[in-house]
Amino acid sequence: AVEFGANWLDFRRFEKHNAVDREHFPQFDNALRQAMFEEPIQFLMDVIQNDRSLRDLLYGKHTFVNRTLAEYYGFPSDQLNDSKWVRFDNADAFGRGGLLPMAAFLTMNSPGLRTSPVKRGYWVARRVLGEAIPPPPPDVPEIPSDESKFGDLTLPELLARHREHESCAGCHNRFDSLGLVFENYGPIGERRSLDLGNRPVSIEVTFPDGTTG
C-alpha cells in the first residue's frame, strides 16, 4: 500500500507537502496533512488484504477516516478518535468515495492559492489511466497563481485560451476535462461552490471522446 501504491499514485512525499498557503488555509495543519496522506494507504490496504474488486478504487462509495479527516470532510465524527481508522460507507453523500476525490490527490495537484485542472487531469491521465503525456513546450503562457486575481475570467476560460495554442491543444484536449470535473474541490480538497474570487465553479465538461458530464 505504501511502497507500491504511494509510488504508483505519486503521493509518497505528501507527508512533507508544503505548497499550501497556510495563512489562507490555516486548517491545513500537520495533523490534517498526515490524515490526508494516510487515507489512500488505508483504502489500498483494505483492497489488498480483503481481495476486493479493483473497481472500488474508482467507483467505491466508501473511504477510511480518523476523527481529523472525518471532521474535515463533514462526516459524523462523535464516536471517532485520531488513533483509529474506520471505514465510512455512503461517503458519496459527502462528495467522497474511492480514490479520485481524496484530499491528498486534490491538494498535491494544486499550486497554493488556486486549483490546477491541468495537474489534476494530468495525474488522472498519467497515474490512473496510464497514458504517456509528453512534457509541455517551454513557451506555455502562465496562469496567475491566485484564483482571486483572474479578473473577469474563470479558470475554465483561461484554460480554453491555452487550447487555442496549437502547441498546447493536443495534450490539453486529452486531460483538461479530467481535471475540470474536480473544480468543486478547492486547493486543499475542500468542497466548494465558489472559487477564491467568489465566482461560481462549474464542473460541466466535454471529455476527449466527445461525451459531456
N, C-alpha and C positions, 0 to 999 in steps of 0.2 A: 504493500500500500504506500509506503514512504519512498523506497528507492526506485521501484518501477513506476508506480502511479504518479508520484510527485514530479519525477523527471519527464515522464510522458506528457503530463498536463502542464508542465513548466511552472509549478508553484513551489518548488523545492526551497527557494530562497525567500519565500513570503514572510517567514518569521522575522526577517530583517528589513522588510519593506518600509521605506521611509519617504516615498514620493507623495504621501498625503500631506496636505496643508493642515496641520493640526490646530492652527489658530482659527481657521474657518470650520474645521471639523474636530472639535475638542473631544467628542465621543469616541474618536478613534485612538484609544489608549492601548497600551501594551497588552492588556488582558483581552480586549476585543480582537486585536490583531492575532494573538495566539489562538483564540477561539475560531476565528475565520480560517486559520491555517489547519486546525485540527478537523474541521467539518468534513472536507473531502477525504481525509485519511480514514475517519470513522466510517464513512459511507463505503469506501472501497474495501475496507476490512470486512464489512458485513457482506458485500457481494462475493468476495473471495472465500471467506470462511464458511458461508452458508450456501455456496454454489448457486447463487441467484442468477437470474437472467441478465445478460449484458444490456438488454433493453432498459433495465432500471436506471442505467447511467443517464439516459436521455429522457425517458418517459416516466420515471418514478415520481410518485406524488408524495413522497416522504423524504425526510432528511434526518440528520442527527445533530442534537444541540446540547449544550450545557446551559446553565442559567444565564450567563452573559450573552450568549448568542440568541437564546430564546427571547430575551427581553429586547434585543436589538431588532429581531425580526417581527416582534409584536405577538409572539406565541404566548399562551398561558404559561407562566413560569413559577407559580406559587410553590409547587412541590419540588422544584429543581434546585440544584446547587452546582457550583463550578467544578467539583471534584468527580462528578459522574455525568457521563454522556448517555442520552436516551434517544431512542427512535421516536420521531414525531410524525405521525400519519396525518393525511389531509393537509400537508404543508402547501399544496397548490392553492388552498383558500387564502393563503397569505402571500401568494406570488412566489413560492419556493417549491422545491421538489426536484430531485435529480441533480446532476452536476451543473447544468448551464446557469441557473440563477443563484449559484453560491456566491457569497460576498467576496470571497478570496479572489475568484476569477474576474469579477466585475471591477474590483479595486485595483488589482495589479495591472489591469489593462486600461487604466485611467491616469492621465498625467496631472494630478493635483487638483486643479480648480475647474476641470471640465471632464466630461466623459470622452471616450475615444471610440466611436463606432469602427474606425479603421483598425485599431489594435484589437478590439473585441472581436470584430469579424475575422480578422486575420488569425486570431487564436482559434476560433471555431474551425475555420477552413484548414489551418495547418495542423493543429493538435488533435482535433476531434474527427475531422473528415479525411485527414492525411493528404491534403493537396500540397503540391510543390508550388510555392509562390516565389517569383524572383524578387530580389531586393529593389527598393524604389530608385528611380533616377535621381541624380544629385540636385536637379533644379526644381524639385517639388515645392510649390508655394506653401508657406507656413500657415497654419490655422492658429488664431490667438489662443493663448494658454489659459484664458479665463473666460468662462461662459458669459459672465456678466458684461463682457466687453465686445460682444459680437455685433453690437449695433442693432439694426433692424432685421438682420438675417438670423435664421435659425441654423443649427448645426447641419441638418439635412440639406439646407440650401447651400451652405458653404461647401459641403461635400459634392453637391451637384456641379459646382464650379470646377472642382478637381476633375470630375469625369469629362469635362469639356476639353481637357488637355489630352491629346492623342496618346502621349507617353504615359499618362496615368490611367486612362479609361479601361484598358484591358484588364488590369488587376483589380481596380476599384469596383468594376462591374461584377467581379466574381465574389467579393466579400463585404462590400459596404452594407448591403442589405442584411447580412448575417449579424452585423453589429448594431444596426439601427433598431432592430427589434428589441434591444435591451435599453433603449433610451428612457424607459420609465424606471430605470435604476440609475441613481446618481453616481458621483465619483467614488463613493465608498460603499456602493452596492445598496444604498438605501432606496426604498420605494418612493416615487415622486410623481407628481403630475405637472410640475413647473420646473424649468431649468433654473440655473443660478441667476439668470437675467429676468426671471419671472415670466418667461414665455411658455405657453403650453407645449408639452412634449407630445410627439406623435410617433407611433410605432407601426404605422401603415407603410408597407414597403412593397416593392416588386422584386421578387427573387430572380436569380440568374436564369432559371428555367421559364420565366415569364409569368409564374403564378404570383398572386398577391396575398398579403397576410397582414 
